Amino acid sequence: MASPAGDVWVFVETTRGTADDGLTVRTRTGSDETGPRAAEVSLELLGRARELATSLGVGTGAVCAGGEGARALAPTLVAAGADTVYLAAHDLLGEYLAQPYARVVTEAVRHFQPQIVLYGATTTGRDLAPRVASALRVGLTADCTDLRIGDHEAKGVAYRDLLYQIRPAFGGNIIATIVSPEHRPQMATVREGVFRLPEPDPSRRGHVIELNIERLSGPQAGTNGRPTAAGGPILLDDLDFAAALVRRTREVKSVDLKGARVIVSGGVGVGSSAGFDLLRELAATLGGVVGASRAAVDAGWIGREHQVGQTGTTVRPKLYIAAGISGSVQHRAGMDQSARILAINSDPSAPIFAVAHYGIVGDLHEVVPRLIKAYREK
């Protein structure tokens, strides 16, 4: 069943499962091995794509490439919002390599003609999306923090139902809305955590379309750049595999802001890198992690992996404590969906108080020790 042109697509990035995940896939040889799983950012995008597709009156597609184990992901993607899963499952695609993946996605887009294609703003998405955009000669907006559907008028021409690609610009000082009125598909990469992870709906029903993959070799090789015939296999040749995966290393995150239930963040008011020790103590007391504003990160007081905001990580913890953070637009947009926000600032007119549920006007170096003492005595 071919999808009608004009659907909203998400490229599904896969990550390796681990033994701790309890996620195993039974292979065709009958052995069990740790299998792939869909990256959270891809599932978040499927939820948003479903909303965009509903506004447009079209379907939602998920294009998924990987080894044979990727077949097991189809029910997960349908439950997350996909109406159609475009599946390229082949041993040649078992490891992510930019060129073969770009060819697969490019040829799938050419054949099925979606009007929107979304990617996570991850290392993989930032590597893949520009290659696909270049091959298709379409625009690409990077690191979006919101996506909407709307109209646009330019030079007396009205364009309806465009994708509003919203992202920070000029160092995060303004929020820009970008449109691609004349070329399809409209493409964007989106930051992780910007949209809520959708609740899976096991009752949803969808379709799986197999994308046939073939490798050319010998005299047939060297045809890279030739479009795949409509309806035929996607052809990969030797040039698509000019690069090879030599070694894989896994780096453990020093902080998991997205998954934290409590975040204690510090800004310029903390005063120094040593000042963050006080926030680390409060975070440890509450069972949380330490975050930071961009200004504190730019000052070199704490690592960039702790940055909260539109140019950092978007978070939704149960409790967010903002200590010494004035509350710029880009920072508030990255944490204002927190269940409870406590702001501590010596300036009573600081913008952070506008989104806070509770506010304390005072010196954080005096307030935070009292909070720690009060909690420990509770």
C-alpha positions as CSV (number, residue, x, y, z in Angstrom):
1,M,0.0,0.0,0.0
2,A,1.6,3.3,-1.1
3,S,1.2,6.3,1.1
4,P,-0.5,9.3,-0.5
5,A,1.8,12.1,-1.2
6,G,1.8,14.9,1.3
7,D,2.2,13.0,4.6
8,V,4.3,14.1,7.5
9,W,7.4,11.9,8.1
10,V,9.8,11.4,10.9
11,F,13.2,9.8,10.4
12,V,13.5,7.2,13.2
13,E,16.9,7.1,14.8
14,T,17.7,3.8,16.5
15,T,20.0,3.1,19.4
16,R,21.4,-0.1,20.6
17,G,19.6,-1.7,23.5
18,T,21.6,-3.0,26.4
19,A,21.3,-6.1,28.6
20,D,19.8,-3.8,31.3
21,D,17.0,-2.7,28.9
22,G,15.6,-6.2,28.8
23,L,15.1,-5.6,25.1
24,T,16.1,-8.6,23.0
25,V,15.2,-9.6,19.5
26,R,14.9,-13.1,18.2
27,T,16.9,-13.3,15.0
28,R,16.2,-15.4,12.0
29,T,18.9,-17.9,13.1
30,G,16.9,-18.4,16.3
31,S,19.4,-16.7,18.7
32,D,18.6,-13.9,21.1
33,E,20.6,-10.7,20.9
34,T,20.2,-7.3,22.3
35,G,18.1,-5.4,19.8
36,P,17.7,-1.8,18.7
37,R,15.2,0.7,20.2
38,A,13.8,3.9,18.8
39,A,15.5,7.0,20.2
40,E,13.3,9.0,22.5
41,V,13.6,12.1,20.3
42,S,12.2,10.2,17.4
43,L,9.2,9.1,19.5
44,E,8.7,12.7,20.6
45,L,8.7,13.8,17.0
46,L,6.2,11.2,16.1
47,G,3.8,12.6,18.6
48,R,4.2,16.1,17.2
49,A,4.1,14.8,13.6
50,R,0.7,13.2,14.4
51,E,-0.6,16.6,15.6
52,L,0.7,18.4,12.5
53,A,-0.7,15.7,10.2
54,T,-4.1,16.0,11.8
55,S,-4.0,19.8,11.2
56,L,-3.2,19.1,7.5
57,G,-5.6,16.2,7.1
58,V,-2.9,13.8,6.1
59,G,-1.1,10.7,7.5
60,T,2.0,10.2,9.6
61,G,4.9,8.2,8.4
62,A,8.0,6.8,10.1
63,V,11.0,5.9,8.0
64,C,13.2,3.5,9.8
65,A,16.5,2.0,8.6
66,G,18.7,-0.6,10.3
67,G,19.6,-4.2,10.5
68,E,17.2,-7.1,10.5
69,G,16.4,-6.3,14.2
70,A,14.8,-3.0,13.1
71,R,11.7,-5.0,12.1
72,A,10.7,-5.4,15.7
73,L,10.3,-1.6,16.0
74,A,7.3,-1.3,13.8
75,P,4.7,-1.9,16.5
76,T,6.4,0.7,18.7
77,L,6.3,3.3,16.0
78,V,2.7,2.7,15.2
79,A,1.7,2.9,18.8
80,A,3.6,6.2,19.0
81,G,1.6,7.8,16.2
82,A,2.8,6.4,12.8
83,D,0.2,5.4,10.3
84,T,2.8,3.9,7.9
85,V,6.2,2.6,8.7
86,Y,8.7,2.7,5.8
87,L,11.1,-0.1,6.8
88,A,14.6,-0.5,5.3
89,A,15.8,-3.6,7.2
90,H,19.0,-5.0,5.8
91,D,22.3,-6.2,7.2
92,L,24.0,-3.5,5.1
93,L,22.3,-0.9,7.3
94,G,23.1,-2.6,10.6
95,E,25.4,0.3,11.6
96,Y,24.7,4.0,10.9
97,L,26.8,5.2,8.0
98,A,26.0,8.6,6.5
99,Q,26.1,7.8,2.8
100,P,23.9,4.6,2.6
101,Y,21.4,6.0,5.1
102,A,21.2,9.3,3.1
103,R,20.6,7.3,-0.1
104,V,17.8,5.2,1.5
105,V,16.0,8.3,2.9
106,T,16.5,10.3,-0.2
107,E,15.0,7.6,-2.5
108,A,12.1,6.9,-0.2
109,V,11.2,10.6,-0.1
110,R,11.5,10.9,-3.9
111,H,9.1,7.9,-4.4
112,F,6.5,8.6,-1.7
113,Q,6.7,12.4,-1.7
114,P,6.0,13.5,1.9
115,Q,5.5,17.2,2.4
116,I,7.4,17.4,5.7
117,V,10.3,15.3,7.0
118,L,11.6,15.8,10.6
119,Y,14.8,14.6,12.2
120,G,16.1,14.7,15.8
121,A,18.8,17.3,16.3
122,T,21.3,14.6,17.4
123,T,24.7,13.8,16.0
124,T,23.0,11.4,13.6
125,G,20.2,13.8,12.6
126,R,22.6,16.7,12.1
127,D,24.8,14.4,9.9
128,L,22.0,12.9,7.8
129,A,19.5,15.7,7.3
130,P,21.8,18.1,5.4
131,R,22.9,15.3,3.0
132,V,19.2,14.4,2.2
133,A,18.4,18.1,1.8
134,S,21.3,18.7,-0.5
135,A,20.4,15.6,-2.7
136,L,16.7,16.8,-2.9
137,R,17.7,20.5,-3.3
138,V,15.4,21.6,-0.5
139,G,15.8,23.8,2.5
140,L,16.6,22.6,6.1
141,T,16.1,24.4,9.4
142,A,18.4,23.2,12.1
143,D,17.8,22.9,15.9
144,C,14.1,23.9,16.0
145,T,12.4,24.3,19.3
146,D,8.8,24.4,18.0
147,L,6.8,23.4,14.9
148,R,3.4,24.7,13.9
149,I,1.2,24.9,10.8
150,G,0.3,28.3,9.4
151,D,0.0,30.6,6.4
152,H,2.5,33.0,4.8
153,E,2.4,35.8,2.2
154,A,5.3,37.0,0.2
155,K,5.5,39.3,-2.8
156,G,1.7,39.2,-3.1
157,V,1.6,35.4,-3.2
158,A,-0.3,33.6,-0.4
159,Y,0.9,30.2,0.9
160,R,-1.3,28.0,3.0
161,D,-0.5,25.3,5.5
162,L,3.2,25.8,5.7
163,L,5.4,24.3,8.4
164,Y,6.5,27.1,10.8
165,Q,10.0,26.1,11.8
166,I,10.8,28.0,15.0
167,R,14.2,28.3,16.5
168,P,16.5,30.6,18.5
169,A,18.7,33.0,16.4
170,F,21.4,35.5,17.0
171,G,22.8,33.7,20.0
172,G,19.4,32.9,21.5
173,N,18.5,36.6,21.8
174,I,15.5,36.3,19.4
175,I,13.1,33.6,18.3
176,A,12.9,33.2,14.5
177,T,10.1,31.6,12.4
178,I,11.3,30.1,9.2
179,V,9.2,28.9,6.3
180,S,10.0,27.0,3.0
181,P,7.1,28.0,0.8
182,E,8.3,26.9,-2.6
183,H,10.1,23.5,-2.2
184,R,9.0,20.2,-0.8
185,P,9.5,18.4,1.4
186,Q,9.9,21.0,4.2
187,M,12.6,19.7,6.5
188,A,13.8,20.4,10.0
189,T,15.9,19.0,12.8
190,V,14.3,19.3,16.3
191,R,16.0,19.4,19.7
192,E,15.5,16.5,22.1
193,G,13.0,17.1,24.8
194,V,11.2,20.0,23.1
195,F,8.0,17.9,22.7
196,R,6.4,15.5,25.2
197,L,6.9,11.8,24.7
198,P,3.6,10.5,23.6
199,E,1.8,7.8,25.5
200,P,1.9,4.7,23.4
201,D,-1.5,3.5,22.1
202,P,-1.3,-0.3,21.5
203,S,-4.7,-0.3,19.9
204,R,-3.5,1.8,17.0
205,R,-3.2,0.0,13.6
206,G,-0.8,0.9,10.9
207,H,0.9,-0.3,7.7
208,V,4.5,-1.4,7.1
209,I,6.0,-0.8,3.7
210,E,9.2,-2.7,3.1
211,L,11.9,-0.7,1.2
212,N,13.9,-3.2,-0.8
213,I,17.7,-2.7,-0.6
214,E,20.2,-4.1,-3.1
215,R,24.0,-3.7,-3.3
216,L,25.7,-3.3,-6.6
217,S,29.2,-4.5,-7.0
218,G,31.7,-5.2,-9.8
219,P,30.8,-3.8,-13.2
220,Q,27.5,-2.5,-11.9
221,A,29.1,-0.3,-9.2
222,G,29.9,3.3,-9.6
223,T,26.3,4.4,-10.4
224,N,26.0,6.5,-7.3
225,G,23.8,9.5,-8.0
226,R,21.5,7.6,-10.3
227,P,17.9,7.8,-9.1
228,T,16.3,4.6,-8.1
229,A,13.5,3.6,-10.5
230,A,10.0,4.3,-9.1
231,G,8.8,1.2,-7.2
232,G,12.1,-0.6,-7.7
233,P,14.8,-1.5,-5.1
234,I,17.0,1.2,-3.6
235,L,20.5,0.5,-5.0
236,L,23.6,1.0,-2.9
237,D,27.0,0.7,-4.6
238,D,30.6,0.7,-3.4
239,L,30.8,4.5,-3.3
240,D,28.1,4.4,-0.7
241,F,30.4,2.4,1.6
242,A,33.6,4.4,1.1
243,A,33.6,4.9,4.9
244,A,33.5,2.1,7.3
245,L,32.8,1.8,11.1
246,V,36.1,1.0,12.7
247,R,35.3,1.2,16.4
248,R,32.3,2.1,18.6
249,T,32.7,3.7,21.9
250,R,29.9,4.6,24.4
251,E,30.2,7.6,26.6
252,V,28.2,7.7,29.8
253,K,26.3,10.9,30.4
254,S,27.6,12.9,33.3
255,V,24.1,14.2,34.0
256,D,20.6,13.2,32.8
257,L,18.6,16.4,32.8
258,K,15.7,15.0,30.7
259,G,15.0,12.2,33.1
260,A,15.5,14.0,36.4
261,R,12.6,14.6,38.7
262,V,14.3,17.4,40.5
263,I,16.7,20.0,39.0
264,V,18.6,22.7,40.9
265,S,19.8,25.2,38.4
266,G,22.2,28.1,38.9
267,G,22.8,31.3,36.9
268,V,25.1,34.3,37.1
269,G,23.9,34.9,40.6
270,V,25.8,31.8,41.8
271,G,29.0,33.9,41.3
272,S,31.6,31.3,40.5
273,S,32.3,27.6,39.8
274,A,32.8,27.1,43.6
275,G,29.3,28.6,44.1
276,F,27.8,25.5,42.3
277,D,29.0,23.3,45.1
278,L,26.2,24.7,47.2
279,L,23.7,23.8,44.5
280,R,25.2,20.3,44.2
281,E,24.6,19.9,47.9
282,L,21.0,20.9,47.6
283,A,20.5,18.7,44.6
284,A,22.0,15.7,46.4
285,T,19.7,16.4,49.4
286,L,16.6,16.4,47.2
287,G,17.7,13.5,45.1
288,G,18.1,15.7,42.0
289,V,20.7,16.9,39.5
290,V,22.3,20.3,38.8
291,G,21.4,22.4,35.9
292,A,22.6,25.8,34.7
293,S,21.7,28.8,32.7
294,R,23.6,29.6,29.5
295,A,25.3,32.6,31.1
296,A,26.8,30.3,33.8
297,V,28.0,27.8,31.2
298,D,29.5,30.5,29.0
299,A,31.3,31.8,32.1
300,G,33.0,28.4,32.4
301,W,31.6,27.7,35.9
302,I,29.9,24.4,34.8
303,G,29.9,22.1,31.8
304,R,27.6,22.6,28.8
305,E,25.9,19.3,29.4
306,H,24.2,21.0,32.4
307,Q,22.7,23.8,30.3
308,V,18.9,24.2,30.5
309,G,17.0,26.3,27.9
310,Q,16.3,26.5,24.2
311,T,20.0,26.4,23.4
312,G,20.5,23.6,25.9
313,T,18.1,20.9,27.1
314,T,14.4,21.3,27.5
315,V,13.2,19.8,30.8
316,R,10.0,19.0,32.6
317,P,10.9,17.9,36.1
318,K,8.5,17.6,39.1
319,L,10.5,20.4,40.8
320,Y,12.7,23.0,39.2
321,I,14.7,25.3,41.4
322,A,16.2,28.4,39.7
323,A,18.8,30.0,41.9
324,G,20.4,33.2,40.8
325,I,18.8,33.0,37.3
326,S,17.2,36.1,36.0
327,G,15.1,34.2,33.5
328,S,15.8,35.0,29.9
329,V,13.3,34.1,27.2
330,Q,15.4,31.2,26.0
331,H,15.9,29.8,29.5
332,R,12.2,30.1,30.5
333,A,11.2,28.3,27.3
334,G,13.3,25.4,28.3
335,M,11.9,24.9,31.8
336,D,8.5,26.6,32.1
337,Q,6.6,23.3,31.7
338,S,8.0,22.0,35.0
339,A,5.4,20.8,37.4
340,R,6.6,23.1,40.2
341,I,9.1,26.0,39.9
342,L,10.8,27.7,42.8
343,A,12.8,30.9,42.0
344,I,15.4,32.4,44.2
345,N,16.7,35.8,43.2
346,S,17.8,39.0,44.9
347,D,16.0,41.1,42.3
348,P,12.2,41.1,42.9
349,S,11.6,42.2,39.3
350,A,13.5,39.3,37.7
351,P,11.6,37.7,34.8
352,I,12.0,34.3,36.3
353,F,9.3,35.1,38.9
354,A,6.8,35.4,36.1
355,V,6.8,31.6,35.5
356,A,7.6,30.5,39.1
357,H,5.0,28.9,41.3
358,Y,6.9,30.0,44.4
359,G,9.4,32.8,44.7
360,I,12.0,33.8,47.4
361,V,13.6,37.2,47.1
362,G,17.0,37.0,48.7
363,D,20.6,36.0,48.4
364,L,20.8,32.4,47.3
365,H,24.0,31.9,49.4
366,E,21.8,32.5,52.4
367,V,18.6,30.9,51.2
368,V,20.0,27.6,49.9
369,P,21.7,26.6,53.1
370,R,18.4,27.2,55.0
371,L,16.6,25.0,52.5
372,I,19.1,22.2,52.9
373,K,18.9,22.5,56.7
374,A,15.1,22.6,56.7
375,Y,14.8,19.5,54.4
376,R,17.3,17.5,56.5
377,E,15.4,18.3,59.7
378,K,12.1,17.4,58.2
